[in-house]
Amino acid sequence: MLRIENISYSVEGRPLIEHASATVPTGHKVGLVGRNGTGKTTLFRLIRGELTLETGEIRVPRGARIGGVSQEVPGNEVSLIDTVMAADTERAALMAEETDDPTRIADIQTRLADIDAWSAEARAASILKGLGFDDAEQRMPCSAFSGGWRMRVALAAVLFSEPDLLLLDEPTNYLDLEGALWLESYLAKYPHTVLIVSHDRGLLNRAVGGILHLEDRKLTYYATPYDKFAEVRAARLAAAESENAKAKARIAHLQSFVDRFRYKASKAVQAQSRLKMIERIKLISTPQEAALRAFSFPEPEELSPPIITMEGASVGYDGEPVLSKLDLRIDQDDRIALLGRNGEGKSTLSKLIADKLAPLSGKISRTNKLRVGFFAQHQLEELHADETPLEHVRRLRPDESPARLRARLAGFGLTADQADITAARLSGGQKARLSLLLATIDAPHLLILDEPTNHLDIESREALVEALTAYSGAVVLVSHDMHLLSMVADRLWLVKNGRVTPYEEDLEAYRRMLLGSDSPKTPKADKPKPKRPGRDELLALRAEARKCEERVNKINEMRDKLAAKLADPELYEDGRVGELETWNRKYAEVMDGLARAEAMWMAALEKLEAAEAA
């Protein structure tokens, strides 16, 4: 297991991690979460030994291999498939070794069989396919792909090498929705320990079983997926705030007595006694929560519907259509998510809608005075590195006062200090906020967002959801963030095989389809007619359903008691780490039992309903 014991680390004299401890059990998948800038990436570098600890130690099992995604894949002429297979250095060395010694040859063959070397190409191809590379692309050289695509190759390589401790830092930033969903499924079945930094709630709920929270320079481990962690943490914060409110009221009451009688000789002793009582009252330390940095989108005026219509339109490059027979309509109140595998034409459709590409044929009509805002990841790279956010906004609004320009920046969470530093020194999240401001500054009637949540932490993503929900213009979304899509989009368009069609099912059905979990349905005519159950059988099924329900209720009571225990602020005091881990483990066991009990209850109810309907 990974043991982090009493570690401290500072950056330029500022404590980033201070006497923090945690344990990650072997084989567990754990999400490392915390606000941007709290030190998550630094913790990864400490685990890898790239930085020197000030105090404490980090221990991993002897001989364990630690792996993470390389910062870049060289743009050489080696094919993708060979690049990925080369990541298994032991296999590559054994395959390359030349010897005439029969004993050594036998040893090599035995070891190659032990590590399943002969299936390496098939495994590498499967991983590359899951990350968006078809068979032909897998044989192409790395030099044929851009930096973002090479990062996918780097991810494929580390997954293929299967290190004992896999460290992933925001791996979905370079993936589309399909790749992100595939990665979720892959990580859930990964045979070793995984520690992943992510702000993707879907991944943190479906691919991991524990959350390691870095906050106020400390680490706290929760043996639950993200949503349950958020619930338990909220309960703990609420309990701490309640206790602090009581303590402050007590302090105020004692202080009022002191203020009234401090200078009366007859009450001086009592006043002094109360001052000592005030000194002994300690407020519970609670996390220093930054105010939610909301987004303030300017509101456009209302236009007559539809704002865009397409009739038999086609679009592509160099006269070759990528999409054709487009018959689409967009109204100002639409919230549309574009679904489809990479390369099907989602970005091409976005450019057509934004009037950045002209149609090759057909008709496209836009209402008068239509303004379109467009945000894409590449725009972060187009910011002027030597200019400040204030200068970026002044270029678009030269006649506005500095105070008004700063107010615009503040409306997108960019503080006064950040407004005056160059774009090159901004974090990824700050650059994304600036780009969103520039895309929406003209109050567009239609906002096209291509992967807007990359580099935004979870709180900022929630703020973006709120802003888009309140926004009165149309929204077209391309994103790998299932939570964002599910909260914002009310229409789904599937881009596939050169066409764009409405997708009538929901996002969960789309997810199942991508992961291949939809099983073929048997025609009703082929099903034998069920035998009508007797009275005794019905009574037995009802009794079983009641028994299952009672079991669920009992486990729910146990869960509530454990949740109350975990919400006790005293449990999080120094010196009680072992006790906290015990309660977290018990809570995880109860939640696992609850899931099984609920599944049994649902199965019993389905049997009962089927019997009663027969």
C-alpha positions as a printed Julia matrix, in Angstrom:
614×3 Matrix{Float64}:
   0.0     0.0     0.0
   0.94    3.66   -0.35
   1.76    5.21    3.03
   2.08    8.98    3.41
   3.34    9.77    6.9
   3.59   13.26    8.4
   4.87   14.91    5.21
   5.52   18.63    4.77
   6.57   20.64    1.74
   6.82   24.37    1.06
   7.14   26.43   -2.12
   9.18   29.63   -1.77
   8.63   29.58    1.99
   4.85   29.09    1.69
   3.64   25.81    3.27
   1.78   23.78    0.65
   1.49   20.49    2.54
   2.0    20.43    6.3
   2.29   17.3     8.48
  -0.15   15.41    6.27
  -0.75   11.66    6.5
  -2.85    9.14    4.56
  -2.89    5.5     3.51
  -4.06    4.18    0.14
  -4.71    0.41    0.27
  -3.15   -1.78   -2.41
  -5.36   -2.26   -5.45
  -7.71    0.62   -4.63
  -8.7     3.31   -7.12
  -8.6     6.71   -5.42
  -9.44   10.2    -6.64
  -7.18   13.01   -5.4
  -9.32   16.16   -5.15
  -8.89   19.71   -3.91
  -9.14   23.25   -5.15
  -6.75   24.39   -7.89
  -3.41   25.39   -6.4
  -3.65   23.26   -3.24
  -0.72   21.05   -4.29
  -2.15   17.93   -5.96
   0.43   17.84   -8.76
   3.17   18.59   -6.21
   2.03   15.57   -4.18
   2.44   13.39   -7.27
   6.0    14.69   -7.74
   6.74   13.93   -4.08
   5.44   10.37   -4.49
   7.65    9.89   -7.56
  10.65   11.23   -5.63
  11.17   14.22   -7.92
  11.0    16.63   -4.95
  12.57   16.38   -1.49
  10.3    16.25    1.55
  10.89   18.62    4.44
   9.42   16.21    7.0
   7.95   12.71    7.0
   8.21    9.98    4.41
   6.29    8.35    1.58
   6.51    4.56    1.42
   5.51    2.22   -1.38
   5.99   -1.58   -1.44
   9.55   -2.67   -2.25
  10.01   -3.13   -5.98
   6.71   -1.46   -6.88
   6.72    0.35  -10.23
   5.29    3.88  -10.24
   3.97    5.15  -13.56
   2.47    8.32  -14.92
   1.83   10.02  -18.24
   4.89   11.56  -19.88
   4.63   15.27  -20.57
   5.02   14.67  -24.29
   5.56   11.91  -26.82
   8.37   12.57  -29.3
   7.27   13.36  -32.84
   9.39   10.63  -34.4
   8.71    8.11  -37.14
   7.9     5.23  -34.76
   4.35    3.97  -35.18
   1.79    4.46  -32.41
   1.46    0.74  -31.77
   5.24    0.3   -31.45
   5.51    3.36  -29.2
   2.92    1.93  -26.83
   4.46   -1.56  -26.77
   7.89   -0.08  -26.05
   6.49    1.23  -22.74
   6.75   -2.31  -21.36
  10.52   -2.05  -20.98
  10.98   -5.59  -19.66
   9.21   -7.11  -22.66
  11.11   -4.85  -25.07
  14.46   -5.78  -23.49
  13.69   -9.52  -23.58
  12.54   -9.35  -27.2
  15.69   -7.46  -28.21
  18.14   -9.66  -26.31
  20.37  -11.83  -28.49
  22.03  -14.95  -27.08
  23.19  -18.41  -28.16
  22.93  -19.83  -24.65
  20.11  -22.43  -24.68
  19.49  -21.96  -20.96
  19.14  -18.2   -21.37
  16.88  -18.65  -24.4
  14.65  -20.93  -22.33
  14.59  -18.4   -19.48
  13.63  -15.61  -21.91
  10.81  -17.64  -23.43
   9.51  -18.62  -20.01
   9.52  -15.01  -18.82
   7.84  -13.8   -22.02
   5.1   -16.34  -21.44
   4.77  -15.26  -17.79
   4.19  -11.6   -18.74
   1.82  -12.56  -21.58
   4.15  -10.95  -24.11
   2.57  -12.6   -27.12
  -0.74  -10.8   -26.6
   1.03   -7.42  -26.26
   0.11   -6.12  -29.7
  -3.56   -7.0   -29.25
  -3.62   -5.31  -25.81
  -1.88   -2.2   -27.12
  -4.25   -2.0   -30.09
  -7.28   -2.33  -27.79
  -6.07    0.55  -25.6
  -5.3     2.78  -28.59
  -8.71    2.03  -30.09
 -10.42    2.94  -26.81
  -8.59    6.27  -26.87
  -9.76    7.08  -30.39
  -7.17    5.62  -32.82
  -8.44    3.33  -35.57
  -6.41    0.44  -37.03
  -4.87    2.55  -39.81
  -3.87    5.39  -37.45
  -2.17    2.92  -35.08
   0.32    2.12  -37.86
   1.07    5.8   -38.54
   4.15    7.54  -37.06
   3.84    9.8   -34.01
   5.0    12.74  -36.14
   1.67   12.61  -38.01
  -0.26   13.72  -34.9
  -0.57   16.97  -32.97
   0.47   17.47  -29.35
  -2.97   16.69  -27.92
  -3.14   13.4   -29.8
   0.38   12.5   -28.72
  -0.74   12.93  -25.11
  -3.31   10.21  -25.8
  -0.47    8.0   -27.01
   1.43    8.74  -23.78
  -1.66    7.76  -21.78
  -2.01    4.56  -23.81
   1.65    3.73  -23.13
   1.4     4.01  -19.35
  -1.86    2.03  -19.28
  -0.2    -0.68  -21.35
   2.82   -0.89  -19.02
   0.49   -1.52  -16.03
   2.59    0.0   -13.21
   1.84   -1.12   -9.64
   0.98    2.49   -8.71
  -0.6     4.46  -11.55
  -0.58    8.27  -11.12
  -2.85   10.15  -13.52
  -3.12   13.96  -13.49
  -6.27   15.18  -15.28
  -6.08   12.49  -17.99
  -9.45   13.38  -19.54
  -8.29   16.88  -20.51
  -7.05   15.45  -23.81
  -9.99   13.11  -24.38
 -13.41   13.49  -25.93
 -16.56   12.09  -24.3
 -16.1     8.67  -25.87
 -12.46    8.43  -24.76
 -13.32    9.62  -21.24
 -16.06    7.0   -20.87
 -13.73    4.29  -22.12
 -11.08    5.39  -19.61
 -13.65    5.24  -16.78
 -14.45    1.65  -17.66
 -10.77    0.7   -18.07
  -9.7     2.17  -14.74
 -12.54    0.45  -12.88
 -11.03   -2.89  -13.98
  -7.34   -1.9   -13.67
  -5.56   -4.63  -11.65
  -3.33   -2.37   -9.51
  -3.48    0.81   -7.41
  -4.6     4.04   -9.1
  -4.33    7.6    -7.78
  -6.0    10.07  -10.14
  -6.34   13.85  -10.05
  -9.61   14.76  -11.73
 -12.44   17.27  -11.61
 -14.75   14.99  -13.6
 -17.57   13.98  -11.24
 -18.64   11.08  -13.46
 -15.18    9.53  -13.37
 -14.85   10.15   -9.61
 -18.17    8.4    -9.01
 -17.86    5.46  -11.38
 -14.15    4.64  -11.65
 -12.89    5.17   -8.09
 -13.91    3.81   -4.71
 -12.19    6.34   -2.48
 -11.42   10.05   -2.3
  -8.19   11.56   -0.97
  -8.96   15.2    -0.14
  -6.16   17.78   -0.01
  -7.38   20.82    1.88
  -5.84   23.29    4.31
  -2.48   21.55    3.72
  -3.83   18.25    5.13
  -4.9    14.94    3.58
  -8.1    13.12    4.51
  -9.08    9.76    3.04
 -12.75    8.89    2.48
 -13.6     5.32    1.46
 -16.43    6.45   -0.82
 -16.92    7.77   -4.39
 -17.16   11.52   -4.89
 -20.86   12.21   -4.33
 -20.91   10.39   -0.98
 -17.64   12.11    0.0
 -19.25   15.5    -0.76
 -22.26   14.53    1.35
 -20.17   13.4     4.33
 -17.91   16.45    4.11
 -20.9    18.8     3.91
 -22.32   17.18    7.06
 -18.97   17.62    8.83
 -18.76   21.28    7.82
 -22.36   21.88    8.9
 -21.65   20.29   12.29
 -18.52   22.41   12.72
 -20.37   25.58   11.77
 -23.16   24.72   14.22
 -20.7    24.19   17.07
 -18.91   27.42   16.2
 -22.21   29.31   16.19
 -22.96   28.03   19.71
 -19.45   28.89   20.88
 -19.66   32.41   19.44
 -23.02   32.96   21.13
 -21.49   31.81   24.45
 -18.53   34.16   23.95
 -20.85   37.07   23.16
 -22.9    36.38   26.31
 -19.81   36.26   28.53
 -18.31   39.33   26.85
 -21.45   41.37   27.49
 -21.11   40.66   31.22
 -17.44   41.67   31.14
 -18.22   44.88   29.26
 -20.91   45.84   31.77
 -19.13   45.07   35.05
 -15.38   45.15   34.33
 -14.91   48.45   36.16
 -17.23   47.76   39.12
 -15.23   46.7    42.15
 -17.96   44.34   43.36
 -18.04   42.49   40.03
 -14.37   42.67   39.05
 -13.56   39.12   40.16
 -16.54   37.7    38.29
 -15.65   39.7    35.18
 -12.06   38.42   35.33
 -13.38   34.86   35.71
 -15.49   35.25   32.6
 -12.52   36.59   30.62
 -10.65   33.39   31.47
 -13.67   31.35   30.37
 -13.67   33.19   27.03
  -9.99   32.36   26.54
 -10.7    28.66   27.12
 -13.42   28.49   24.42
 -11.84   27.24   21.21
 -13.54   27.54   17.86
 -13.41   24.48   15.6
 -11.09   24.95   12.66
 -13.03   24.79    9.41
 -11.65   24.87    5.86
 -11.11   28.3     4.42
 -13.64   28.07    1.59
 -13.06   30.56   -1.2
 -16.23   32.24   -2.39
 -17.73   30.46   -5.38
 -16.25   32.26   -8.35
 -19.31   32.58  -10.51
 -19.45   33.42  -14.19
 -21.46   36.5   -15.21
 -22.62   36.06  -18.8
 -24.08   39.24  -20.35
 -27.7    38.8   -21.39
 -28.57   39.12  -25.12
 -31.8    40.64  -26.4
 -34.46   38.21  -27.59
 -34.63   37.37  -31.3
 -37.5    35.86  -33.26
 -37.19   32.08  -33.69
 -35.55   30.27  -35.32
 -32.13   31.89  -35.09
 -30.52   29.34  -37.47
 -32.01   26.93  -40.0
 -30.29   24.52  -42.39
 -31.94   22.9   -45.4
 -30.03   20.16  -47.22
 -26.73   21.74  -46.23
 -23.35   20.07  -46.52
 -20.01   21.17  -45.11
 -16.42   20.01  -45.41
 -12.96   20.93  -46.59
 -11.43   21.35  -50.06
 -14.74   20.55  -51.68
 -15.05   17.19  -49.89
 -18.11   17.0   -47.59
 -17.68   15.79  -44.02
 -21.38   16.25  -43.18
 -24.27   16.36  -45.63
 -28.07   16.48  -45.83
 -28.22   18.71  -42.78
 -31.79   19.74  -41.94
 -31.44   21.44  -38.57
 -33.02   24.25  -36.59
 -31.75   26.17  -33.56
 -33.9    28.42  -31.37
 -32.63   30.87  -28.79
 -33.79   28.73  -25.86
 -32.09   25.53  -27.11
 -29.47   23.67  -25.07
 -27.87   21.19  -27.48
 -25.12   18.63  -26.79
 -23.23   17.23  -29.79
 -22.51   13.51  -29.42
 -20.32   11.36  -31.63
 -16.95    9.69  -31.77
 -13.86   11.7   -32.53
 -13.46   12.49  -36.23
 -17.15   12.23  -37.05
 -17.47   16.0   -37.54
 -18.55   17.64  -34.27
 -15.97   20.43  -34.62
 -16.85   20.86  -38.3
 -20.53   21.29  -37.41
 -19.59   23.77  -34.67
 -17.62   25.86  -37.18
 -20.52   25.78  -39.63
 -22.94   26.98  -36.95
 -20.47   29.7   -35.91
 -20.12   30.84  -39.56
 -16.42   29.97  -39.51
 -17.02   27.52  -42.38
 -19.24   28.17  -45.4
 -21.61   25.4   -46.57
 -20.56   23.48  -49.67
 -24.18   23.14  -50.77
 -27.71   23.61  -49.52
 -29.1    26.56  -47.62
 -28.31   28.0   -44.19
 -30.24   30.99  -42.83
 -29.38   33.15  -39.83
 -31.67   35.7   -38.28
 -30.67   39.35  -38.53
 -28.42   40.73  -35.78
 -27.42   37.22  -34.66
 -24.26   37.24  -32.54
 -22.36   34.01  -31.93
 -19.77   33.36  -29.23
 -17.27   30.55  -29.79
 -15.01   28.92  -27.19
 -12.57   26.14  -28.1
  -9.53   24.74  -26.33
  -7.11   26.01  -28.97
  -8.17   29.56  -28.15
  -6.29   29.32  -24.85
  -3.13   29.05  -26.92
  -4.15   32.11  -28.96
  -4.09   34.42  -25.94
  -1.32   36.99  -26.13
   1.28   35.59  -23.72
   2.88   38.99  -23.0
  -0.4    40.83  -22.32
  -2.45   40.98  -19.15
  -6.15   40.04  -18.95
  -6.89   43.75  -18.58
  -5.13   44.46  -21.88
  -7.0    41.62  -23.61
 -10.34   43.1   -22.62
  -9.27   46.68  -23.38
  -8.55   45.65  -26.98
 -12.24   44.71  -27.39
 -13.59   47.61  -25.31
 -11.14   50.53  -25.81
 -13.62   53.18  -24.7
 -14.53   51.64  -21.34
 -13.03   52.88  -18.09
 -10.45   50.76  -16.23
 -12.95   50.24  -13.42
 -15.52   48.83  -15.86
 -12.94   46.56  -17.47
 -11.88   45.23  -14.07
 -15.52   44.64  -13.18
 -15.86   42.48  -16.31
 -12.84   40.43  -15.25
 -14.17   40.08  -11.71
 -17.44   38.76  -13.16
 -15.45   35.79  -14.46
 -13.51   35.17  -11.26
 -10.32   37.01  -12.23
  -9.15   39.02   -9.24
  -7.49   42.44   -9.22
  -4.04   40.85   -8.89
  -4.68   38.38  -11.73
  -5.88   41.2   -13.98
  -2.38   42.68  -14.03
  -0.2    39.63  -14.64
   0.67   38.39  -18.12
  -1.33   35.58  -19.71
   1.81   33.43  -19.77
   1.77   33.34  -15.96
  -1.94   32.53  -15.62
  -2.99   29.01  -14.61
  -4.97   26.85  -17.02
  -8.2    27.63  -15.16
  -7.52   31.38  -15.24
  -6.83   31.25  -18.98
 -10.09   29.36  -19.51
 -11.99   32.04  -17.57
 -10.39   34.8   -19.65
 -11.23   32.99  -22.9
 -14.84   32.52  -21.76
 -15.04   36.24  -21.01
 -13.72   37.13  -24.47
 -16.16   34.69  -26.13
 -19.19   36.15  -24.35
 -18.28   39.83  -24.13
 -20.66   40.77  -26.98
 -23.65   39.09  -25.27
 -24.04   36.4   -27.97
 -27.46   34.96  -28.78
 -25.74   31.6   -29.42
 -22.79   30.29  -27.42
 -20.76   27.37  -28.8
 -18.54   25.69  -26.19
 -15.99   23.06  -27.17
 -14.61   21.37  -23.99
 -15.11   24.41  -21.72
 -14.41   22.57  -18.44
 -10.8    21.54  -19.08
  -8.61   23.13  -16.38
 -11.64   24.15  -14.26
 -11.96   22.66  -10.78
 -15.23   21.13   -9.57
 -16.47   24.31   -7.89
 -15.8    26.32  -11.07
 -17.6    23.69  -13.15
 -20.63   24.0   -10.9
 -20.47   27.77  -11.32
 -20.4    27.31  -15.1
 -23.45   25.03  -14.91
 -25.33   27.72  -12.97
 -24.3    30.42  -15.44
 -25.38   28.38  -18.47
 -28.67   27.48  -16.8
 -29.44   31.16  -16.22
 -28.16   32.26  -19.64
 -30.95   33.35  -22.01
 -29.15   32.51  -25.25
 -28.81   29.19  -27.08
 -25.98   26.82  -26.14
 -24.22   24.2   -28.26
 -21.94   21.97  -26.16
 -19.13   19.56  -26.98
 -17.73   18.08  -23.78
 -16.39   14.92  -22.15
 -17.96   16.05  -18.86
 -21.12   13.94  -18.5
 -22.22   15.94  -15.45
 -22.09   19.21  -17.39
 -24.0    17.71  -20.32
 -26.66   16.17  -18.1
 -27.21   19.41  -16.15
 -27.27   21.78  -19.14
 -28.35   20.01  -22.34
 -32.0    19.27  -23.08
 -31.44   18.19  -26.7
 -28.92   15.66  -28.02
 -27.64   15.58  -31.61
 -25.7    12.54  -32.78
 -22.98   13.22  -35.36
 -22.34    9.93  -37.13
 -21.61    8.61  -40.63
 -21.75   12.07  -42.22
 -25.18   12.91  -40.8
 -26.56   14.82  -37.81
 -29.71   13.38  -36.27
 -31.59   13.86  -32.98
 -30.66   11.27  -30.35
 -33.93   10.34  -28.7
 -32.58    8.46  -25.68
 -30.7     9.92  -22.71
 -26.99   10.27  -21.93
 -26.91    7.12  -19.82
 -28.23    5.11  -22.77
 -25.54    6.7   -24.96
 -22.91    5.76  -22.4
 -24.1     2.14  -22.34
 -24.07    2.05  -26.12
 -20.47    3.29  -26.28
 -19.31    0.76  -23.72
 -21.1    -2.02  -25.55
 -23.25   -2.99  -22.58
 -26.54   -2.94  -24.45
 -27.59   -6.52  -25.02
 -29.72   -7.45  -28.03
 -33.4    -7.68  -27.29
 -35.24  -10.91  -27.94
 -38.39  -10.49  -30.05
 -41.52  -10.89  -27.99
 -42.78  -13.62  -30.32
 -39.81  -15.8   -29.39
 -40.5   -15.64  -25.66
 -42.46  -18.55  -24.17
 -45.67  -17.52  -22.47
 -45.02  -17.47  -18.71
 -46.96  -19.87  -16.5
 -49.43  -18.1   -14.21
 -48.13  -18.39  -10.62
 -50.26  -19.91   -7.87
 -51.48  -18.21   -4.69
 -48.75  -19.74   -2.49
 -46.03  -18.63   -4.9
 -47.38  -15.05   -4.87
 -47.45  -15.03   -1.06
 -43.85  -16.26   -0.97
 -42.72  -13.57   -3.43
 -44.46  -10.85   -1.38
 -42.85  -12.12    1.82
 -39.43  -12.11    0.14
 -39.96   -8.52   -1.08
 -40.94   -7.39    2.44
 -37.91   -9.15    3.92
 -35.6    -7.42    1.43
 -37.19   -4.05    2.18
 -36.7    -4.53    5.92
 -33.05   -5.45    5.31
 -32.55   -2.23    3.29
 -34.19   -0.15    6.05
 -31.94   -1.65    8.7
 -28.79   -1.02    6.68
 -29.97    2.55    5.99
 -30.25    3.09    9.75
 -26.7     1.79   10.18
 -25.52    4.09    7.38
 -27.15    7.14    9.03
 -25.51    6.35   12.35
 -22.09    5.98   10.73
 -22.6     9.18    8.73
 -23.4    11.01   11.98
 -20.24    9.57   13.51
 -18.14   10.7    10.53
 -19.69   14.17   10.85
 -18.33   14.48   14.42
 -15.63   17.2    14.27
 -13.65   15.55   17.1
 -12.99   12.54   14.87
 -10.81   14.73   12.61
  -8.52   15.97   15.36
  -4.81   15.17   15.23
  -3.89   11.79   16.64
  -7.12   10.04   15.59
  -6.1     9.08   12.03
  -6.33    5.35   12.77
  -9.8     5.71   14.29
 -10.95    7.79   11.3
  -9.71    5.13    8.88
 -11.6     2.47   10.87
 -14.87    4.4    10.67
 -14.34    5.14    6.97
 -13.76    1.43    6.34
 -16.92    0.52    8.27
 -18.87    3.1     6.3
 -17.58    1.68    3.0
 -18.56   -1.84    4.1
 -22.06   -0.69    5.01
 -22.45    1.12    1.67
 -21.33   -2.01   -0.16
 -23.87   -4.06    1.8
 -26.56   -1.48    1.09
 -25.91   -1.68   -2.65
 -26.25   -5.46   -2.57
 -29.38   -5.32   -0.4
 -31.01   -2.77   -2.72
 -30.17   -4.94   -5.74
 -31.78   -7.96   -4.05
 -34.84   -5.87   -3.16
 -35.23   -4.62   -6.72
 -34.86   -8.17   -8.06
 -37.53   -9.39   -5.62
 -39.89   -6.58   -6.63
 -39.36   -7.32  -10.33
 -40.18  -11.0    -9.76
 -43.3   -10.04   -7.8
 -44.47   -7.55  -10.44
 -43.89  -10.08  -13.21
 -45.86  -12.72  -11.3
 -48.77  -10.37  -10.56
 -48.9    -9.23  -14.19
 -48.97  -12.81  -15.54
